[in-house]
Structures are given as structure tokens and as C-alpha cells.
């Protein structure tokens, strides 16, 4: 009788061990999946950071280009203002020349 009881107990222990091994395999599979997912997330994060650095560089280049264009526009505005002043001076000179010419005709 004792022998059968021991065999039964031994069989129960073996069943539990097999169950534990099966559970351990499932845990290991899940851990492998988590590690794989972690590596993928790290790759995605690195790609995002690389893109951000590239975007920052492009933004800096655009900012520089805008400053350059701003300087050119300011220079054009200044040139146009000077030309406008010259045209106004020429118009006044023409008007004065015309008045002088009329005055000379009267004399």
C-alpha cells in the first residue's frame, strides 16, 4: 500500500514538474516577445531621433535662408527708396527748368 501511495505522490510531483516546465516555457516565450518588442521600440526611437536631428538641421538652414532673404529685401527697399527720391528730385528739377525756361522767354 505504501508503495502505491508513494507512486501516486511521485506521479503527482512529476505532473506538477511538467506543469511548471510548461509554464516556464510560456514565460520564456513571452519574455522573448517582450525583448523583441523592446528592440523594435529602440529602433523606432532611434529613427525618430535621427529624423528630429535632420529636421532641426533643415529648420536651421531655412532660418538662415530667411535671414538672407530678409537682408536682400531690405536692400531692395532701400534701393527703391533712393530711386524714388532721385525720381522726385528729377521731377522737381524738370519743373524748375521749365519755369526758368518760361521766365527766360518773358525776358
Residue pairs with C-beta under 8 A, 6 or more apart in sequence:
none
